[in-house]
Amino acid sequence: MNTTSLGMPAFPEAAREALNNRTLRGNLRHATHTIRAKRARAVAEVSDWAELREAGKRIKDHTLRHLDRYLEQLEETVTAAGGTVHWAADAAEANRIVTELVRATGESEVVKVKSMATQEIELNEALEAAGIRAYETDLAELIVQLGKDRPSHILVPAIHRNRGEIRDIFRTEMAGWGRPAPEGLSDDPAELAEAARLHLREKFLRARVGVSGANFMVAEAGTLVVVESEGNGRMCLTLPETLISVVGIEKVVPTWRDLEVFLQLLPRSSTAERMNPYTSMWTGTTDGDGPRAFHLVLLDNGRTDTLADEVGRQALRCIRCSACLNVCPVYERAGGHAYGSVYPGPIGAVLSPQLRGTTSEIDASLPYASSLCGACYEVCPVAIDIPEVLVHLRERVVEGGPAVRNGNRVVLKPAKGHAAERAALRAAGWALARPGVLRTGQRLASRTRGFRPRTLPGPGRAWTATRDLPAVPAEPFRDWWLRTRGGKDDAR
Ligand code: SF4
């Protein structure tokens, strides 16, 4: 399996493959149903959850509106606390900065805290190309890395694996990365966790460079925050001599008071806990305590473009809790890999096409990877109206289609199948604007209903392959109304 998302097929194709995998469907169903039930209980304990959610939404919207101001403030406070701030416009620049920083230490390996931003820019692959080995230390990320796999969930990247599969990966792969799995390792969760602990400990104690992301950055203090459950993050953030944090620019919050809101929203929405087992915060460097050098790489990589879209920008409020994945009927069946991105599920369907543009088949297909049931919006702790953004992005795809390179120019090309959809809607618009034409068409359809085909021809065939064509009534509604209620037919 690919370890990156490059060249992924469009969502329907990738999802079809996933749907044939019964083990995957079973693993996903069990995991998502367990987490969603726990989350619902944890949220129900908070009487003012709706107000908290509204506060989170407002703080994020305010921050995004004044992002330039808060980022500059953050740069000042981080620098004043002894850190160094780097600005990266895209993935390539961020990877270059981190590679050079690691090289400057003379080290050839780093330990990593679980981080979506570094997965987004494919930092591990860039470091590997530069001869630097990155060790993932989050348990699920370790499973993904050892299995040469790709993450399929924001919070639980190995959600698609069951215990037996994890045992097999540990048995066969651990030795190639360091301490091997213990003899006779079973699929008992405690034994698996112990094997991972022993394997990782030697890496924590040896590492001189740590790489992390951050859940939040507090502008007024220059403080970064990582919340986690395993303690591996705490080890990576405190033991190495150099710490490099790669963080998306939307992760800034103005003040400590704002952070308080998110530290209540995030744990209940993600792991269904009242508070995280480990909440690590650091502000620059401190003599004799923790890393001696701290670098913050602020990552744009499509976020500024997303901010320019009035409807789509709300996706930047996301705090990566993954609640929307756990309730999504499409994600539950298709799994995370089908989304071709480190951001799967409903948030991935709106975030990836905005961060990466709709230049690839997979990104142009993602806004359609939803039934628009709205469950994602209901559970989102920062009230992102994902269905609204999905519909908005569908409009963008239909109107413009994916952008393709034509010589030196980037041009918009109608997406496959969407040209027919546009033509059909144009014809419908024309008929609906002419009541006389509409009436004639309806009567004609009623009279010829006996000849109605069971399937549509051409591109419509795929639609009728899984649906029945609606029956045509023997009498059009307008005629029925005139006959039963009377009145004048003023259709011309
Ligand atoms: S969109 Fe909302 S529910 Fe989904 S991961 Fe982001 S914050 Fe959580």
Residues whose N, C-alpha, C, O or C-beta is under 5 A from the ligand:
A	BS01	SF4	C318 I319 R320 C321 S322 A323 C324 I347 C376 V379 C380 P381 V382 I384
